[in-house]
Amino acid sequence: MPGLTMSDRAALAQLSARSSLTAVSRVAVRIAWVCAVWVHRRRSRNHLADLDPRMLNDIGMTPREAHTEAHKWFWRP
């Protein structure tokens, strides 16, 4: 499953902002949004764990900071 594009995010945001949706639909959109955020975090952290120290230095992180971030649970921001 590919990551969310900006248009995917915009579509979910527009859906959740619609007042014409039923309560069940709003809950379903919110669940989809939360799941998408969690998948994005998990993938980002997995990629971060794969970076070598030189690449981490390029983004301004130490290996220890990267390790701490990469090993957070997916639901933690």
N, C-alpha and C positions, 0 to 999 in steps of 0.2 A: 504494500500500500504506500504510494508516494506521499510525501509531506504535503501539507496544505499550502496552496498558492495564495497569493494576496486576494485573488478573486473568490477563492473558497472561503477565506476568512470574511470577506465583505458580504458574501451571500449568507453566511451563518449569522453575522451581525444584523443584517437587514431582516432576516427571518425572526430573530429574537426580539427585534424592536417593533414588529407588527402587532398592533393591538387587535387585529381581526382574527388572530390565531386562537384556537381553543386552549384551555389550560393544559390539556394533555399534550397538545402540539408544542406549546411553549416549553414544557418539561422535556419533551423529546429533543427539541433543538438545543436546550441547555445541556442535556446529557451528551449529545453529539459534540458540542463545543468543548466540554470538559475532557471527553475522551481524546479529541484531536489535540488538545493542549498537552495531555499526558503523553501521547505518542510522540509529539514533537520534542518534549523534554527528554524522554528516554533515548531517542535517536541522537539528539544533540549531545547528551552526556556520554553516550557510547562513542561518538566520534571524538569527543574531547579526550576520552581515555586512550585513544589510539595515537594522539599527537606526540611527537618527540619533543625533547626539551627546547630545541631550536625553534620549532613552530610555536610552542607555548610562549617562549620569549617574545616572538613576533606579535602575539596578541596580548602581551603584558601580564602573563600568569606564570607563577612558579609551578614546578611539578607537584608540590604539596597542595597548592590551591586547586590545581586541576584534579588531583586525586580526590580531594574532599568533595568537589562539585560533582565529579563523575560517579561517586558512590552514594549520592543522595537518592532517596526513593523518588519515583516518578511523580508522586503527588505533592512533593515539597518544592516550593518555588525557589 
